[in-house]
Amino acid sequence: MKTIIYHNSRCSKSREGLCILEDAGEDVEIRNYLKDPPDYKELDHLLKLLKADPLDIIRQKEPVFKEKYAGKKLTRKQWIEAMIQNPVLIERPIVVRGKKAIIGRPPSLIKELLH
């Protein structure tokens, strides 16, 4: 079974999460979501696996969030569209294994997903 990591190589937590997966011998698919953003269907599916609302996986400290979205009341669809247009808003790393997914913050949560 392939384990997918939505990864940003500039992020220390994402790099640490990837190391955990590689050290565990996982067959890892690295998804550089900044260069290859997920589409609506994929993000919607991720949110369902995470049992999360869009705002649960949005990085609200990012400048683009503060400039464009802070204080706004958007629908689920509008928040997903915002993440598609601005993938930097997506929390990282997100790890998917089978029918389970987690946000790897802290990265130790990734170990729990593997057991």
Secondary structure, 3 states (H helix, E strand, C coil): CEEEEEECCCCHHHHHHHHHHHHCCCEEEEEECCCCCCCHHHHHHHHHHHCCCHHHHECCCCHHHHHHCCCCCCCHHHHHHHHHHCHHHECCCEEEECCEEEECCCCHHHHHHHC
